[in-house]
């Protein structure tokens, strides 16, 4: 029997116990996981609302004192545990064994499709506490990852950091490395890398690395080599520290990139370095050369190559270029670089070779390229001309050295093809002077500073002018009178001859309109005007604009026009004659086949070159040629004019021989346009 004094203490104790239980309930209700307390006989003591929600289909069975085993058995009968189907007793026994001897967490699938992770722990009192976590979303993500991993077309494997081996590899990885599906599991990762890379590869696989673009060589099962890019992500995977490794096979891409890089730096036809590579290499060599180290740049230009293409076609030309490159490659020292920098232009960069050695190689190249090329049964002859410049003697600047070598080549071609010539300081001065003259000529054309003067061509019998030859003059404000044989070739070279030709034709036709109707005007025509194909329209436009009759215009051409291959010159000349325009063959007697030209083209006049007139009194041969030309012209019904007449004796001789017209200082120098009778 309790004494009355003991009753308050008991009440206090009961109140404290009730308060503790309430607080415990509040605590476990605040926990987001399901919590359950069982006594030593596995009977329910306490659980939170989350636990009841997880086992919602068995919630009606959750009562204090109910045994977990009984609720599980009823749940099995209801079908709440799909994993127990067909092995109900075995499943129940296994579940209760785990409860009594908890080892590690395990998973439990419910009929509502949820997956529950169970972790249980025995208490010192003999009871147990259990935690239930709904891991359905996590399992779905794991399944999605598994599918993504296994079915991913990208090669992937899982690397075990502790063992250094592969835990698993997907089918794409097995195919990439030549293994059967699943055969890479347990394979040491080092077997996938060359021995020289294994230490670096181990560091790579042990850390997080995004796709940095670094290329790694990897080894296939058959020993073949792959170029790969590797991305890694470290993670805790099912109880072990591992790395998820993604492998991108870039072997083909690298091959294409290397091919494209090679093509960007090399000539496709010959395989030699191209212009861009040449410039870069020259710059690098010059920057890396010592103060007394010789670097020589030689430019090689193939002679007579254009006729090969014109005559046989570009296929033959390509064969010749390829063979020429092969011959040159065999002659150059190992440290020299041979480049193709243009259609038929090559460059040689010598380093660690003396200037004398470079010149000897250049001469050997000229010799070997002068030997015949046999292409598809045809024997083809070309040749080569070479210009070179050296550092440090000429310049250390790559662009300047290129320009100097080009000037040396230009000088060699102008002097005699098939030779080798080095740069000289005077060449640069001449080039600068030519450039200034070119700029001045462009300005003169643009500003209309050129003038057309007219020199009379007289009838040697009457002494009266029958024609005036239009002659272009350039009076430079600083240089004075610039000779036509200086600026006309320059105009042809820089592409101004068509514009200048139109100006001369238009000016001459307009000036002739102020002369007597029987007086003609003669205009010289450049071979380039024939070649460009606009001459006929230019002439017709000048005549129509001025109103000059076509019969009052004569065009003077040289043999250079007639040496152009193809039907164009002949067609243009015949069309001009069809309009009634006169055609005069200038500088007659100085060419190679002038007689055949007289038979093949509809000329109206031939002009005896002044060189024969100058030697009239000193060379019997000159008089014989003059007499023959006059007789030839008379028999062919052509007007014969003589140039360069400066004395009455010359005039009288030519007149007595039957020469029709004369031109020279005796009759007047070229002057601005004359008008009137």
DAURGI-V76368 format. One line per field, one symbol per residue. ss: DSSP state (H for helix, E for strand, - for the rest). burial: # if it has 24 or more other ideal C-beta (glycine too) atoms within 12 Angstrom, else .. A space follows every 50 residues. Layout:
# DAURGI-V76368
ss=???
burial=???
This chain:
# DAURGI-V76368
ss=---HHHHHHHHHHHHHHHHHHHHHHHHHHH---EEEEE----EEEEE-HH HHHH-HHHHHH-----EHHHHHHHHHHH---HHH---HHHHHHHHHHHHH -----EEEE-----EEEEEEEE-----EEEEEEE-HHHHHHHHHHHHHHH H---EEEEEE----EEEEE-HHHHHHH----------EHHHHE-HHHHHH HHHHH---E------EEEE-----EEEEEEEEEEEEE--EEEEEEEEEE- HHHHHHHHHHHHHHHE------E-HHHHHHHHHHHHHH------EEEEEE EEE--HHHHHHH-HHHHHHHHHHHHHHHHHH-----EEEE----EEEEEE E---HHHHHHHHHHHHHHHH--EEE--EEE--EEEEEEEEE------HHH HHHHHHHHHHHHHHH----EEE--HHHHHHHHHHHHHHHHHHHHHHH--- EEEEEEEEE-----EEEEEEEEEEEE---EEE-HHHHHHHHHH---HHHH HHHHHHHHHHHH--E----EEEEE--HHHHHH--HHHHHHHHHHHH---H HHEEEEE-HHHH-----HHHHHHHHHHH---EEEEEEE-----HHHHHHH ----EEEE-HHHHH-----HHHHHHHHHHHHHHHHH--EEEE-----HHH HHHHHHH---EEE-------E----E-
burial=...........................#....######...######### #####.##..##...####.######.#.##.##......##..##.##. .....#.#.#...########.....#########.............## .#.########..################....#..#.#####...#... #..##...#.....######.....########........######### ..............###.##.####.###.###.##..#....####### #####..#.......######.###.###.##...######..####### #.#.#.###.######.###..#.#....#.##########..###.#.# #############...########..##..#..#..##.##..##....# ##########....##########.......#.#.#######...##### ###############...##############.###.###.##..#.#.# .###########.#....#..##.###.#.#########....#..##.. ##########.##..#.....##.######.##....########....# #.###.#.######.##..#..#....
